[in-house]
Amino acid sequence: MKTDTHPDYHWIKIQMTDGTTYETRSTWGKEGDVMLLEIDPKSHPAWTGGNQRLVDAGGQVARFNKRFGGLSLGKK
């Protein structure tokens, strides 16, 4: 096997947006570096469920049928 084909895999620290940290192994940076996260599961709405946009599916279907209801793809 060839030497020096794989990146260096080492320990780094991850710092969440609230300041908590944990250690993990990564190829990012160098040994002992700290990765500062701007978005993490504690702050992102996808995980926290905050500020969701409700979609009026019934209104969208009615609008679609109003615009394209007369179209036919098959023979009559």
N, C-alpha and C positions, 0 to 999 in steps of 0.2 A: 504494500500500500504506500502511496505517496505521502511524504511528510509535509506538514504545514498547509494542508488543504482545508482544514476545519478552523472556524474562528475560535478565538479564546473564549471559554465559557467560565465565568467567575461570579463571585458574590457581589451584589449591589443592594442598596437600600431604596425602597419606594416610599415616597412621602405623599400621603393623601392630602386632599384640600383642607381637611380639618386639623392637619398637623401630625396625625398618627403615622407611624412608620412600620415597615416590616422588611425583612431580608428575603431575597430570592436570588436564584442563579439566572444569569442572562449573558447575552453576547453584546449588549449595549454598553457603551462607555468602557471604563476600566475598573479593576478591582477597587472596591470601596466608594465608588461614585454614588451620588444620591440623585434619583430621578424624581423631579417635582411634577406631580400630576395637576393639570388644570381642570380636568373632568374625571370624575370617578363614580363608582356606584353609590356613594353617599350623597352626591350633589346633582347628578344628572337626572332630568325628569323621566327618562326611559326606565330608570330603576326605582325612583322615588314615587312615581305616579302623579307628579305635580303638573298643573297647568295643561290639562289635556284639551284638545280641540274636539268638540262633539260634532259629528257629521250627521246631517239630516238626510239619511239614505232614502226615505220615502219621497222627499222633495226632489232629490236628484233623479230618481227613477221616473217620477211624473214629468219632470222637465225633459228627460231623454225621450220618453214616449210622445210628448207633445211635438218635439222636433222631428223625430224619426219614425213615428208610429205608422205613417202611410207607406213606408218602404216595404217591399216584399222581395225575398231572395229566391223563392220557389215559384213554380207555375201554379196558376189558379185554376 
